[in-house]
Amino acid sequence: MAQDPEVVRALEGAVRTDPLNRALRLHLIDLLLAEAQHPAALGHCEVLLQQSPGDADAIHRKEAALAGFAAASPRAASLSPTQPDRERVSHEPLTDVPVSDLFDIVRPAVTLADVAGMTDVKQRLRLSFLEPMRNEELRRAFGHSLRSSLLLWGPPGCGKTFLAKALAGELGLYFIHVGIADILEMWLGNSERNVKRVFDEARRMRPTLMFIDELDALGHKRSQTSGAVRNVVNQLLLELDGATSDNEGLLVLGATNQVWDVDPALLRPGRFDRKVVVLPPDLPARAAILAHHLRKSPTEDLDLDSVARNTEGYSGADLARICSAAVEFALHDSVRAGSTRPVNQRHLEAARRDTPPSTRPWFNLAENYIAFSDDRDEYADLARYLTESRARWRRR
């Protein structure tokens, strides 16, 4: 039974207003699946899985969306009307930045200096991208090609997108953010063409940095998919190899929360063979993140180090949520008092107690992959973090 478009639009508006309402988003996904809007449904499934990687309902619906997408009829493509261009909204100024109808293009103002913590990750990025880019004569002397790819992986909300944007800003490059909504369409053949167009446009603007988000959705294991989804992975492999085009000057960063779902062919040499795990911020970084999110609010003298010590394993997004909740508590106190009440330590501690770390389900899932992996070295950095994190908890 066809759904009233107004109902779907109203539900989409409600989800935008209350993005953490799981029941509301699941209901929207069900309506989108019923209307065969599989790419849109898949996008909402990914949001839920970022919030809770082990969400069984979201995983089940994601599988249904992938299956429905793969089953798209070839005949439907020939009979379908021309699809309208999607609107693009950028939250950064687009002065002197080319416009694309496929994806967002920005020239970021942030640099790696704006990224709190992540010392090891930033060092890997310097070796892989910054040094070759900044030392052209040395690069040519060693015959080193200015084409590189690297996969950022780890729990949701830990800054993979911000890190990629900061790298582009550090290099002064255009930043192209590509997600599943930019690629996947229900009409057969369109998704593969979108992959080719994305890479063609990125090559046209090189040197540039392309950031492929949710790589596990775009590059899902072909052994677990069929039809159109498999063709998307094949096209992605073709473009990364530069088999029909020159990828010189094209830097590619991928990101995924679930590296174990990425097709192994995408992780072979010459593709995303280098992987860096992006983990929750360390203690100094947590204090810096809290200070950043409270910088525009009136506050008393706060002991942010105390809060940071009690938020081991919290993602950057979790810390932002703590600050937002603390501000709400201060607003409520201000309304009751009839005058401004700044954020105090009590507000901050109450917000911390009300905000559990969202990374816990992800780590529970990841530990299973560590335990049963044939290649323990693949998860060595994550295993080390878990061991050190447990030791810190025991010392407390």
C-alpha positions in Angstrom: 0.0 0.0 0.0 1.4 3.4 -1.1 2.2 5.8 1.7 1.0 9.3 1.8 4.1 11.5 0.8 3.0 14.1 3.4 3.2 11.4 6.1 6.7 10.5 5.1 7.8 14.1 4.9 6.3 14.9 8.3 8.1 11.9 9.8 11.4 13.0 8.2 10.9 16.4 9.8 10.2 14.8 13.2 13.4 12.8 12.9 15.5 15.9 12.1 14.0 17.6 15.1 14.7 14.6 17.4 17.6 12.7 15.8 18.2 10.4 18.8 14.6 9.1 18.8 15.3 5.5 17.8 11.6 4.4 17.5 10.8 7.3 15.3 13.7 6.6 12.9 12.8 2.9 12.8 9.3 3.8 11.8 10.6 6.1 9.1 12.9 3.3 7.8 9.9 0.9 7.6 8.0 3.5 5.5 10.9 4.1 3.2 11.4 0.4 2.7 7.7 0.0 1.9 8.1 2.7 -0.7 11.2 1.0 -2.2 13.3 4.1 -1.2 16.2 1.8 -0.3 19.1 4.3 -0.4 17.3 6.7 1.9 16.4 3.8 4.2 20.0 2.6 4.2 21.2 6.1 5.2 18.9 6.1 8.3 20.1 2.6 9.2 23.7 3.8 9.1 22.8 6.6 11.5 21.3 4.1 14.0 24.3 1.9 13.7 26.6 4.8 14.3 24.6 5.5 17.5 24.6 1.8 18.5 26.7 -0.6 16.3 25.0 -3.7 17.7 21.4 -2.6 17.1 19.8 -5.8 15.8 16.7 -3.9 14.4 18.9 -1.5 12.4 21.1 -4.4 11.1 18.0 -6.3 10.0 16.6 -3.3 8.1 20.0 -2.5 6.6 20.1 -6.0 5.1 16.6 -5.5 3.8 17.6 -2.2 2.2 20.7 -3.7 0.6 18.6 -6.7 -0.7 15.9 -4.4 -2.1 18.5 -2.2 -3.7 20.2 -5.2 -5.3 16.9 -6.5 -6.6 16.2 -3.2 -8.6 14.7 -4.2 -11.9 16.7 -3.4 -15.1 13.5 -2.5 -16.8 12.7 0.1 -14.2 15.8 2.0 -15.2 14.6 2.3 -18.8 11.1 3.4 -17.8 12.1 5.8 -14.9 11.8 9.5 -15.3 15.0 11.6 -15.0 15.9 11.9 -11.3 16.1 15.5 -10.1 19.5 16.8 -8.8 19.8 16.6 -5.1 20.1 19.8 -3.2 23.5 20.5 -1.7 23.9 22.3 1.6 27.4 23.3 2.9 28.0 24.7 6.3 31.2 26.3 5.2 31.8 29.3 2.9 32.1 28.3 -0.7 34.1 31.2 -1.9 36.4 30.2 -4.9 35.1 26.6 -4.6 33.7 24.8 -7.6 30.1 23.5 -7.4 29.1 19.9 -8.1 25.7 18.4 -8.4 26.9 15.2 -6.9 28.6 16.0 -3.7 29.7 18.8 -1.3 33.0 20.6 -2.0 34.6 22.9 0.6 37.9 24.4 1.3 38.2 23.7 5.1 39.6 26.4 7.4 40.5 23.9 10.1 43.9 22.2 10.3 45.4 19.3 12.3 46.3 21.8 15.0 42.5 22.1 15.7 42.3 18.3 16.4 42.7 17.6 20.1 44.9 14.5 20.9 45.2 11.8 18.3 49.0 12.2 18.2 49.7 8.7 16.6 47.0 9.2 14.0 48.2 12.6 13.0 51.7 11.3 12.7 50.5 8.6 10.3 48.7 11.2 8.3 51.9 13.3 8.1 53.9 10.4 6.8 51.3 9.3 4.3 50.1 12.6 3.0 51.7 15.8 4.4 55.4 15.0 3.8 55.1 13.7 0.3 52.8 16.6 -0.6 55.1 19.3 0.8 58.4 17.9 -0.5 57.9 17.7 -4.2 61.6 17.6 -5.2 62.3 14.8 -2.7 59.2 12.9 -3.8 60.3 13.0 -7.4 63.9 12.0 -6.5 62.5 8.9 -4.9 60.0 8.3 -7.6 57.2 8.5 -5.1 53.7 9.0 -6.7 51.4 11.7 -5.3 48.5 9.3 -5.0 47.6 7.7 -1.7 44.7 6.1 0.1 44.2 5.3 3.8 41.3 4.0 5.8 40.2 5.5 9.1 38.2 3.1 11.2 36.9 2.9 14.8 33.9 3.6 16.9 31.4 6.2 15.8 31.6 9.8 17.0 35.4 9.8 17.5 36.2 12.4 14.8 37.1 10.6 11.6 35.3 13.1 9.4 36.7 16.1 11.3 40.2 14.6 11.0 39.9 14.1 7.3 38.6 17.7 6.9 41.5 19.0 9.0 44.0 17.2 6.8 42.5 18.8 3.7 42.8 22.2 5.5 46.4 21.5 6.5 47.3 20.9 2.8 45.1 23.7 1.4 43.1 21.3 -0.7 39.5 21.0 -1.8 37.7 18.6 0.4 35.1 16.3 -1.3 32.8 14.4 1.1 31.2 11.4 -0.5 28.5 9.3 1.3 26.1 6.6 0.4 23.4 9.1 -0.4 25.7 10.6 -3.1 26.2 7.2 -4.8 23.4 4.7 -4.2 20.2 4.9 -6.4 17.6 2.3 -6.9 17.8 2.5 -10.7 20.1 -0.1 -12.2 23.4 1.2 -13.4 23.0 4.7 -11.9 25.1 3.9 -8.8 28.1 2.7 -10.8 27.9 5.8 -13.0 27.8 7.9 -9.9 31.0 6.3 -8.6 32.7 7.1 -11.9 31.4 10.7 -11.9 32.6 11.3 -8.4 36.1 10.2 -9.3 36.1 12.0 -12.6 35.2 15.3 -10.9 37.7 14.8 -8.1 40.4 14.2 -10.7 39.4 17.4 -12.5 40.1 19.4 -9.3 43.3 17.7 -8.2 45.3 17.9 -6.2 42.3 17.2 -3.9 41.3 15.1 -1.0 38.3 12.8 -1.4 36.7 11.5 1.8 34.5 8.4 1.3 32.3 8.0 4.4 30.6 4.8 5.5 32.9 2.6 3.2 31.3 -0.5 4.7 28.0 0.4 3.0 29.5 1.4 -0.3 32.1 -1.3 -0.3 30.3 -4.1 1.5 31.7 -7.6 1.2 30.6 -9.0 -2.2 30.3 -12.5 -0.7 27.3 -11.1 1.3 25.7 -9.1 -1.5 24.5 -9.6 -5.0 23.6 -7.7 -8.2 23.8 -4.0 -8.2 25.7 -3.7 -4.9 28.4 -6.0 -6.2 28.7 -3.8 -9.3 29.2 -0.7 -7.1 32.1 -2.4 -5.3 33.6 -3.5 -8.7 33.4 0.1 -10.0 34.9 1.5 -6.8 37.9 -1.0 -7.2 38.3 0.1 -10.8 38.5 3.8 -9.9 40.8 3.3 -7.0 43.2 1.3 -9.2 43.3 4.1 -11.8 43.1 1.4 -14.4 41.4 3.7 -17.0 42.5 7.1 -15.5 45.5 8.7 -13.9 45.0 9.2 -10.1 48.1 11.3 -9.6 47.3 14.1 -7.2 44.1 12.4 -5.9 44.3 11.6 -2.1 41.6 9.3 -0.9 40.6 8.8 2.7 38.0 6.3 3.6 36.1 5.9 6.9 34.1 3.1 8.5 32.9 2.0 11.8 32.9 -1.6 10.8 36.1 -2.5 9.0 35.2 -6.2 9.1 32.3 -5.6 6.7 34.5 -4.0 4.0 35.2 -6.1 1.0 38.7 -7.6 1.3 39.6 -6.5 -2.2 39.3 -2.9 -1.1 42.0 -3.5 1.6 44.6 -4.9 -0.8 47.9 -3.1 -1.7 47.3 0.0 -3.8 43.8 0.5 -2.4 43.0 1.0 1.3 45.9 -1.2 2.4 46.9 1.2 5.1 44.5 1.4 8.0 44.5 3.7 11.1 42.2 3.1 14.0 40.6 6.3 15.4 39.8 5.7 19.1 38.1 7.7 21.8 40.0 10.8 22.9 42.6 10.5 25.7 42.4 12.5 28.9 43.9 15.8 27.8 41.9 15.7 24.6 38.7 15.1 26.5 39.3 18.2 28.7 40.0 20.2 25.5 36.8 19.0 23.8 34.7 19.9 26.9 36.3 23.3 27.0 35.6 23.8 23.3 31.9 23.0 23.5 31.4 25.2 26.6 33.3 28.2 25.2 30.2 30.1 24.1 28.2 29.5 27.3 28.4 31.4 30.6 30.2 29.2 33.2 31.5 29.2 36.7 35.1 28.0 37.4 34.8 24.4 36.2 37.1 21.4 37.0 37.1 19.9 33.5 40.0 17.6 34.3 37.7 15.9 36.9 35.0 15.3 34.3 37.6 14.1 31.8 39.0 11.6 34.3 35.5 10.1 34.6 34.8 9.8 30.9 37.2 7.1 29.8 36.0 5.6 26.6 33.6 8.4 25.8 33.6 9.6 22.2 33.9 13.2 21.1 30.2 13.2 20.3 29.4 11.9 23.8 31.4 14.7 25.3 29.5 17.2 23.2 26.3 15.7 24.4 27.4 16.1 28.0 28.1 19.8 27.4 24.7 20.3 25.7 22.9 18.6 28.6 24.8 20.7 31.2 23.8 23.9 29.3 20.1 22.7 29.4 20.3 22.2 33.1 21.7 25.7 33.5 18.9 27.1 31.3 16.3 25.4 33.4 17.8 26.8 36.6 17.9 30.3 35.0 14.2 30.1 34.1 13.3 29.1 37.6 15.4 31.8 39.1 14.4 34.5 36.7 18.0 35.4 36.0 21.1 33.9 34.3 22.6 31.0 36.1 25.9 29.9 34.5 26.9 26.3 33.9 28.4 25.0 37.2 30.2 21.8 38.2 26.9 20.3 39.5 25.3 20.7 36.0 28.3 19.1 34.4 28.4 16.1 36.7 24.7 15.5 36.4 25.0 15.6 32.6 27.9 13.1 32.8 25.9 10.7 34.9 23.0 11.0 32.4 25.2 10.3 29.4 26.6 6.7 29.1 29.4 6.2 26.6 27.9 5.3 23.2 31.0 3.4 22.2 30.4 0.4 24.6 28.3 -1.7 22.2 30.9 -1.1 19.4 33.8 -2.3 21.7 31.8 -5.4 22.7 31.3 -6.2 19.0 34.9 -5.4 18.1 36.3 -7.7 20.9 34.6 -10.6 19.2 36.4 -9.9 15.9 39.7 -9.6 17.8 39.1 -12.9 19.5 38.2 -14.8 16.3 40.3 -13.0 13.7 42.8 -15.0 11.7 45.1 -12.0 11.6 45.6 -10.6 15.1 48.0 -7.9 13.8 45.1 -6.3 12.0 43.5 -5.4 15.3 46.8 -4.9 17.3 46.3 -1.2 17.9 42.7 -1.8 19.1 43.7 -4.7 21.4 46.5 -2.5 22.9 44.0 0.3 23.6 41.6 -2.1 25.3 44.3 -3.6 27.5 45.6 -0.1 28.5 42.1 1.2 29.1 41.3 -1.7 31.5 44.5 -1.1 33.4 43.6 2.5 33.9 40.2 1.5 35.2 41.8 -0.9 37.7 44.1 1.8 39.0 41.1 4.1 39.8 
